[in-house]
Amino acid sequence: MNKNCVLFFIKYPEPGRVKTRLAEESTPEQAAAFYRAFVEEKLAELEAGVDGDVVVFFTPESRRDAVRDWLGKGRRYVAQKGADLGRRMENGFREAFFMGYQRGVLVGSDIPGLSPGIVNLGLRCLEPDRASLGPAGDGGYYLIGFHRTGFSPEVFRTGEWSTPGVYERAFNVLAGTGLAFTELERLDDMDTMEDVETMLALGELGPLKGRTLEMARKLVGK
């Protein structure tokens, strides 16, 4: 068993429940189909390139069979548990460490620029006295990592989520615990049509690849 775990947090791509801001500028079905394709390609990319086991942490718990049918039976699936995102992330790390992993990084599933190289860097720096944190362009973070003996659950109990101050609050909590951390490069997510258009403008040199790139072009009508 690899000692490293990548906690890949996803939502089941049900129209109207994923990428809702993007759906406002297209349709719920288009936004869900785009997210579905992106998750499939990003999961395969991470599995092929990261130095660790990729475990799919999904929500909602009631869609376990549907998630397995979607992504295949050869993977490990764990339901996200908790009343809010913070509790679900905290419990995700507890699950991973209970499974026996020594290091874990939790990543979002809507970050086009997230590469195996970035994830591996986030894993390599983890020590009992050092965490890792990757800031997102919207004020949140796309990656957070801990060594099992340096896990600080306080970082997940800082208040509101999906707000611009999430990264700053995490930064302050980690600094307050005395735990050092490696700050990774900033990456953008794809919550709005403007986000997708910005990435599309970079073409083949941008973070969108393969089928996701083609679907993004159709999404914005280009």
C-alpha positions in Angstrom: 0.0 0.0 0.0 1.3 3.4 -0.9 1.7 5.7 2.1 0.4 8.7 0.2 -3.3 9.4 -0.4 -5.0 11.9 -2.8 -8.5 12.7 -1.5 -10.3 13.6 -4.7 -13.5 15.4 -3.7 -16.3 15.2 -6.3 -20.1 15.7 -6.6 -22.3 13.4 -8.5 -23.0 15.3 -11.8 -26.8 15.7 -11.4 -28.1 18.7 -13.4 -29.0 21.6 -11.2 -26.8 20.4 -8.3 -23.3 20.9 -9.8 -21.8 24.0 -11.4 -24.9 26.0 -10.6 -23.3 29.4 -11.5 -22.2 28.1 -14.8 -25.6 26.6 -15.4 -27.2 30.1 -15.0 -25.3 31.1 -18.2 -25.9 27.8 -20.1 -28.3 25.1 -18.9 -28.1 22.7 -15.9 -27.7 19.8 -18.3 -24.8 21.4 -20.2 -23.0 22.4 -17.0 -23.4 18.9 -15.5 -22.2 17.3 -18.7 -19.1 19.6 -18.8 -18.3 18.8 -15.1 -18.8 15.1 -15.7 -16.3 15.1 -18.6 -13.8 17.2 -16.6 -13.9 14.8 -13.6 -13.4 11.8 -15.8 -10.3 13.3 -17.5 -8.8 14.8 -14.3 -9.2 11.6 -12.4 -7.4 9.6 -15.1 -4.7 12.2 -15.3 -4.1 12.1 -11.5 -4.2 8.4 -11.3 -1.5 8.1 -14.0 0.8 10.7 -12.5 0.6 11.1 -8.8 2.8 9.3 -6.3 0.0 7.9 -4.2 -3.4 6.3 -4.2 -6.3 8.3 -5.5 -9.4 7.8 -3.4 -12.7 9.2 -4.7 -14.7 11.0 -1.9 -18.1 11.6 -3.3 -21.4 13.4 -2.4 -24.3 12.8 -1.9 -23.9 9.6 -0.1 -27.2 8.3 -1.6 -25.6 8.2 -5.1 -22.9 5.6 -4.2 -24.0 3.1 -6.8 -24.5 5.8 -9.5 -20.9 7.1 -8.8 -19.5 3.6 -9.1 -21.4 3.0 -12.3 -20.1 6.3 -13.7 -16.4 6.1 -12.8 -16.0 2.3 -12.7 -15.7 -0.5 -10.1 -11.9 -0.6 -10.0 -11.5 2.4 -7.7 -12.0 3.1 -3.9 -15.0 5.2 -3.1 -15.7 6.9 0.2 -18.8 9.0 0.9 -18.3 12.5 2.2 -19.7 12.8 5.7 -20.5 16.0 7.6 -23.0 18.9 7.9 -20.8 21.3 5.9 -17.8 21.3 3.6 -15.4 21.9 6.5 -16.7 18.8 8.4 -16.6 16.7 5.2 -13.0 17.6 4.6 -12.0 17.0 8.2 -13.7 13.6 8.2 -12.1 12.8 4.8 -8.7 13.1 6.3 -9.7 11.1 9.4 -10.9 8.3 7.0 -7.7 8.4 5.0 -5.5 8.2 8.1 -7.7 5.5 9.5 -7.0 3.5 6.3 -3.3 3.7 7.2 -2.0 6.4 4.9 0.8 8.6 6.3 0.3 11.6 4.1 -2.8 13.0 2.4 -3.7 15.9 0.2 -7.3 16.8 -0.5 -8.0 18.4 -3.9 -11.0 19.8 -5.6 -12.4 18.4 -8.8 -13.0 21.6 -10.8 -9.4 23.0 -11.1 -8.2 22.7 -14.7 -4.6 23.7 -13.8 -4.3 21.0 -11.2 -1.5 18.7 -12.4 0.1 15.5 -11.0 3.3 17.6 -10.5 1.5 20.1 -8.3 -0.1 17.3 -6.3 3.2 15.4 -5.9 4.8 18.6 -4.6 2.0 19.0 -2.1 2.7 15.4 -1.0 6.5 15.6 -0.9 6.6 18.5 1.5 4.4 16.9 4.1 6.1 16.2 7.5 4.8 16.0 11.0 5.6 19.7 11.4 4.7 20.9 7.8 1.4 21.0 5.8 0.7 22.2 2.3 -1.8 24.7 0.9 -2.8 25.7 -2.6 -4.6 29.0 -3.0 -7.4 29.4 -5.5 -8.1 32.5 -7.5 -11.5 33.0 -5.8 -10.1 33.3 -2.3 -10.5 29.7 -1.4 -8.0 26.8 -1.7 -7.9 23.9 -4.1 -5.4 21.7 -2.1 -4.7 21.1 1.5 -2.4 18.5 2.8 -1.2 17.0 6.2 1.1 14.3 7.5 -1.0 12.1 9.8 1.0 13.1 12.9 0.6 16.8 12.1 -3.1 16.9 11.3 -4.8 20.1 12.4 -8.6 19.8 12.2 -9.0 23.3 13.5 -8.4 24.6 10.0 -11.8 23.1 8.9 -13.7 24.9 11.7 -13.2 28.5 10.6 -16.8 29.5 9.7 -18.4 30.1 6.3 -17.3 28.3 3.1 -17.4 29.3 -0.5 -16.5 32.9 0.5 -13.4 34.9 -0.5 -11.8 34.7 3.0 -11.5 30.9 3.1 -7.8 30.8 2.2 -6.9 33.7 4.5 -8.6 32.0 7.5 -6.9 28.7 6.8 -3.6 30.5 6.5 -4.1 32.2 9.9 -5.2 29.0 11.6 -2.2 27.1 10.4 0.1 29.9 11.4 -1.5 30.0 14.8 -0.9 26.4 15.5 2.8 26.8 14.8 2.6 24.3 11.9 4.8 25.4 9.0 3.3 24.9 5.5 4.3 25.0 1.9 2.3 27.4 -0.2 1.8 26.1 -3.7 1.1 28.2 -6.8 -2.3 29.9 -7.3 -4.8 28.2 -9.6 -8.2 29.2 -10.9 -11.4 27.1 -10.8 -14.2 27.3 -13.4 -17.3 28.5 -11.7 -18.6 30.9 -14.3 -18.8 31.2 -18.1 -16.2 34.0 -17.8 -13.8 31.5 -16.1 -14.3 29.0 -19.0 -13.8 31.7 -21.6 -10.6 32.9 -20.0 -9.2 29.3 -20.1 -10.5 28.8 -23.7 -8.6 31.9 -24.8 -5.3 30.0 -24.1 -6.3 27.3 -26.5 -4.2 24.1 -26.5 -1.7 25.9 -24.3 -4.3 26.4 -21.6 -5.3 24.0 -18.8 -8.4 22.5 -20.6 -7.5 19.5 -22.6 -9.1 16.8 -24.8 -12.8 16.2 -24.6 -13.1 18.9 -21.9 -11.7 21.5 -24.2 -14.1 20.5 -26.9 -17.0 20.6 -24.6 -16.0 24.0 -23.3 -16.0 25.4 -26.8 -19.5 24.1 -27.3 -20.5 25.5 -24.0 -19.6 29.0 -24.9 -20.6 28.6 -28.5 -17.2 28.8 -30.2 
